[in-house]
Amino acid sequence: MTAHRFLPSGPLTGRIRVPGDKSISHRAIMLGALAVGETRISGLLEGEDVLATAAAMRAMGAAVDRSDDGTWLVRGVGVGGLLQPAGALDMGNSGTSTRLLMGLLASHAITAVFTGDASLSRRPMGRVIDPLSEIGATFTPSPGGTLPLMMEGAETPVPITYRLPVASAQVKSAILLAGLNTPGITTVIEPVPTRDHSERMLKGFGADIEVEEVGGERHIRLRGEADLKPQTLTVPGDPSSAAFFAVAASIVPGSDLVIENVGLNPTRDGIYRVLEQMGANIERLETREVGGEPVADVRVRHASLTGIDVDPAVAPSMIDEFPVLFVAAALANGTTRTSGLEELRVKESDRLTAMADALRLIGANVEEAEDGLTIHGTGGATLPGGGPVATQLDHRIAMSMAVAGCVSENGVEVDSAEPIATSFPGFLDLLKEAAS
Ligand code: S3P
């Protein structure tokens, strides 16, 4: 690990583009690998997490290649056609690869071993093991229900109806992907809506899927054993990656930045709505549709932010953006209170403790509760800075500290900037470009 210091920054200006959406990129490779024929993907995120998914699909028989113009070509094996991988599937830092692939494999009669880094090996897998066991797969996880884990897919998978006990798009998607090679109808009931990229993309690939609102809940039904048709698709820019720049431009005086081509699916855009509630100056320009997803260019100008009580109902639509929201709150006028965020404790790190410790270390005023943080902002004054902050193999802690560094007296040091490559290769250069 090499320590890295994020320096104070001048205004962020001009026009930038962030890499492709991580969630959509994983799904595009997985569904492409199950279609019969060639899927072409442009704008794919080439971060470590997505490359872990690509490597796993290759190990199970699909051809996944980058062509010289940056388009990715996936030649699929057909639903039910995945092959027994020869070695363990190394998932690196990626919870999405792990949980979605466990689902995909659960209805294939193959045995697989999943391994991951120290962060991923602490994360709970029981939430997917439970429903996938009902489908007929069997699991031998490490003590505590974690990786390394061995699974045997079902010889004769059975369709289930499953009500999600946690608001998790990964659990929903794992069940739907298992349903693809299961006879009959697999149903997921979602009391609280989570990102719906799987549903949208399954429809795009020709799956027999329908979504119905019943008494405020979403019922998602998928009929299995249908062929998927290869697609040509474009991945929009990642709203979670863009959020680091939206917050930086909001809190660095003089900023006026356009982030082009940002995916603004309503199940993902909570951070932009919450920043606006705090007084941020955000415009959505050229609103359009890319690859079945709403997209806009997002213009963000510096504004004086005010602390708010964040409605816990918004959490699923910005679940990955709380670390950087906490940085915005640390610079706001008054107090920001968050609650209902227990899920943040089982992300790439315990993001409540990691961010409370990090922000205190660089001079912010933060109280930690079991389910959220309360942050008393500086009213726009710079934070002292310092460090070194322990990023705990968590890309979003590292990038949030980069944003905090922009508004610090002395810069913010992290123990390592390497985790950033999991979701946002090129982040440091882009930040320099926007601030120069
Ligand atoms: C993701 C779902 C979310 C999110 C993760 C990506 C996905 O996780 O935090 O970064 O692509 O489905 P949960 O399903 O655990 O909420």
Residues whose N, C-alpha, C, O or C-beta is under 5 A from the ligand:
A	BS01	S3P	S23 T96 A167 S168 A169 Q170 V171 I319 D320
